[in-house]
Amino acid sequence: MSGELMVYTRDGKKKNLKAGDTLIELVNTSHYGKNISSEPAKIVVFYLGEKGDKVTVIDHKH
């Protein structure tokens, strides 16, 4: 929606995302995003999963 993110994967890959870009969320691998713009990064996320399953696991190493 606004801002610019750099998404980093466990294996060192990165993807630059700007307002209006879309992507399919990485699953079953750790990853994180960093705001690389001077304005707040705002995103919209849609999840589909089984009731009671965790959709996010926080990895405090980043």
ZIVEN-V644262 format. One record per pair of residues at least 24 apart in sequence whose C-alpha atoms are under 6 Angstrom apart, sorted by the first residue. I is the first residue (numbers start at 1). J is the second residue. Records with the same first field share a line. If there is no record, write none. Layout:
I: J  J
This chain:
1: 42  43
2: 41  42
3: 37  39  40  41
4: 35  36  37
5: 34  35  36
6: 33  34
7: 32  33
8: 32
